[in-house]
Amino acid sequence: MTNSILPLANWGMGTAIIIFFAVLCVVMAAIVLNFVLRGKGSNDHNNNSNLDKE
């Protein structure tokens, strides 16, 4: 009767998976934000110069 409280789930693996996906989402968001901010300056400059020539 010493082990009357039995754990129903292994929380260690679930916590590890949640932390992994949280880090993955932050990294993916940073990559997308980098693409958006880097592409914004060069594309706007090229589009405006092409419109001026026409």
C-alpha positions as CSV (number, residue, x, y, z in Angstrom):
1,M,0.0,0.0,0.0
2,T,3.1,2.3,-0.2
3,N,2.5,3.1,-3.8
4,S,-1.2,4.1,-3.7
5,I,-0.7,7.1,-6.1
6,L,0.3,5.7,-9.5
7,P,1.2,8.2,-12.3
8,L,-1.1,7.8,-15.2
9,A,1.1,9.4,-17.8
10,N,4.8,10.0,-18.3
11,W,5.0,13.8,-18.3
12,G,8.7,13.9,-19.2
13,M,8.4,13.0,-22.9
14,G,5.3,15.2,-23.4
15,T,7.1,18.2,-21.9
16,A,10.1,17.5,-24.1
17,I,8.0,17.4,-27.2
18,I,6.1,20.6,-26.3
19,I,9.4,22.4,-25.7
20,F,10.8,21.1,-29.0
21,F,7.9,22.4,-31.0
22,A,7.9,25.8,-29.2
23,V,11.6,26.3,-30.1
24,L,10.8,25.1,-33.6
25,C,8.0,27.6,-34.0
26,V,10.2,30.5,-32.7
27,V,13.0,29.6,-35.1
28,M,10.6,29.3,-38.1
29,A,9.0,32.6,-37.2
30,A,12.4,34.3,-37.1
31,I,13.3,32.8,-40.5
32,V,10.1,34.1,-42.1
33,L,10.5,37.5,-40.5
34,N,14.1,37.7,-41.7
35,F,12.9,36.9,-45.3
36,V,10.1,39.5,-45.1
37,L,12.3,42.3,-43.8
38,R,15.2,41.5,-46.1
39,G,13.1,41.2,-49.2
40,K,11.0,44.3,-48.5
41,G,13.8,46.8,-49.1
42,S,15.3,45.4,-52.3
43,N,12.0,44.6,-54.0
44,D,10.4,48.0,-53.3
45,H,13.5,49.9,-54.6
46,N,13.6,47.8,-57.8
47,N,9.9,48.2,-58.4
48,N,9.9,51.9,-58.0
49,S,12.9,52.4,-60.3
50,N,11.2,50.3,-63.0
51,L,8.0,52.3,-62.7
52,D,9.8,55.5,-63.1
53,K,11.5,54.4,-66.4
54,E,8.2,53.5,-68.0
